[in-house]
Amino acid sequence: MPSEKSKRVIYVLETYSFDRLNQVREKSEVWVDDYNNNRPHDSLNELAPMVYRKKTNRLQACLERKHSRSGKQACRTKKNYTFKAY
């Protein structure tokens, strides 16, 4: 199975025509940024990494607040998942 790096190279080279190596680098950087931050990922339950990161940071902050106040309490997300702070 090809690595993510090789997939990126193949995609960029097949999609665009380039006159200079710097053009390849620029397009690759844009693609990598989009892939790493905006595109949904199977492993993140079809969430974009930036969305997933925001949700987990918000949840972690809630758990830390609840835990520091009075021990075992629950944090709820918008989808009504409950996470216990121990």
C-alpha positions, 0 to 999 in steps of 0.5 A: 500500500502506498504511503501518504507521501507517495499518494500526495506526489502522485496526486499532485503530479497527475493533476497539474503541469509544472514548469519549475520545481518550486511550483510542485512544492507550493502545490504540495504544501497546499494539498498537505495543509488541506489534507491534514486540516480540512478533509474528513478522515475515516479514523476520526469518525469522518471529522476533519482533523481541525474539527476533531482537535477542537472537540477533543480540546473542549472535552479535555478542558471540561473534564479537567474543570469538572475533575478539579471541582468535585471529583466524579462528574460528567461532561456532555458533548453536543451528541449527548455522549457522556464522559466521566472525570475520575 
